[in-house]
C-alpha cells in the first residue's frame, strides 16, 4: 500500500484515498465478509448489540462500491455513513477511496487536480 492522503472535502466528511497492492476482488472480500470487516473496521455489526462502534451494510455494488451506516457512541456527532469505492488499476492493484460522511453519490464528480492515477482507456 502506498501512503494515504487524507483530504477534508466538506466540513462534515473526510476522504482518504490510496493505491492498494491488492485486486478489487480481494479487497471486496475484506470489506464484505463479516469476520474480516469487523477486524478491519474495529467495529461490530449493529445487530450484535455490543458496546463501541457498529456498522450495518446499506449498499453494495460488487467489486466497486460499498456503503455502511456507521454509529460510534463515543462520537455521536460523527457522520452517519462510510462509503468505500474501489477502482481497478493495472498489475492487480486497486485505487481505494473511503468517504466518512454523508451518503456519497455513485455519480460523484472527480476534480481535475486529484492526483489520481490516470485511467486506462479501452482499446
N, C-alpha and C positions, 0 to 999 in steps of 0.2 A: 504494500500500500504506500502511496506517496503521501507527503504531508497534507493535512487537511487545511483548507482555507475557510475560516468562518466569516460570513458576511451578514451584517444586520441589514435586512432589506426593508422592513416595516417596523414600527415601534412594537408591534405585537407578534413578530415572528423572527425566528433565527434560521438561517440557511447554512448548511455545511455541505460542501462539495469536495469530492476527491476521486482519484482514479484507483480502482481496486484491482489487485492481482488475482482475480477470480472471475469466472464466467457468470453471466446473469442467472443461469440455472443453479449454480452453486449458491450464490447469494440469495436467490429466491427460497431455496430450502432453509437457509438460516433465518430468513425473515418470516417464514410461514409455518414451520414446524415448531409446535409449542415448546418442546424441550430445548431447542436451540434458541428460540426467540426469547424465552424467559431469562435465559442466561445472558444473552446479548443485551437486552434492554434493562436487565436488573430489575424486573418487574414481574408481576403475576397476572394471569388472565383475570379480568374483572369479575367473573363468576365464581372465583375461588374464595372471595371474601377475606383475603389476607390483608394485614396492615401493609402500608407502604404503597409505592407506585403500582398502578394497574393499567391494563390496556384491553381493548376489545377491537377485533378486526371489523372494519366497516366498509372497506372496498378493496378489491384485488383484481389486477389485470396481470395474468401470469407473465413472469419474467420482465415486467416493465414498471409496474406501479402497485404500491400497497399503502393503505391508509388505516391508521388506528385511532380510535378515541383514546385519549390519554387522561389519567387522573392521578395526581400526586397530592395526598393530604397535607404534606409538609409545604407545598407550594400551591395553595388553592387558586391563585391568580394566574397560574401558568396557562399558556394557550392549550385549548382542548384537543388538538389533533397533532399527530405525527404522520407525515406523508413521506414515503421513500420512493424515488424514481430511479430506475436503472436503464442504462443505455449501453448497448453492446459496442465494444471497441475492438480493434484488431488484436491479434495474438492472445485471444481468450481473456481479455481484460474487460472491465466494466466501469463506466462513469456512474458514480453514486451521488445522489443528491437527497439530503434529508432536510425537510422543512418542518420545524416545530412552530406551529401557528395555526391560523385559520385553514379550513379545508382548501387545499391547493387545487386549482383547476387543471384538468388534463390538457387543456389548450393554453397553457401559460406562454407568455412571450419572453424569450430569452434576449437579454441585452446584447448588443453587438460587441461589447467590450468585456465579456465574462471570462475571457482567458480559457474557455473550454477548448478541448482538443477539437480539431476540425472533423466534420462528419465525412465518412467515405461516401462517395456518390456511386449509385448503382450503374453498372455498365449497360 
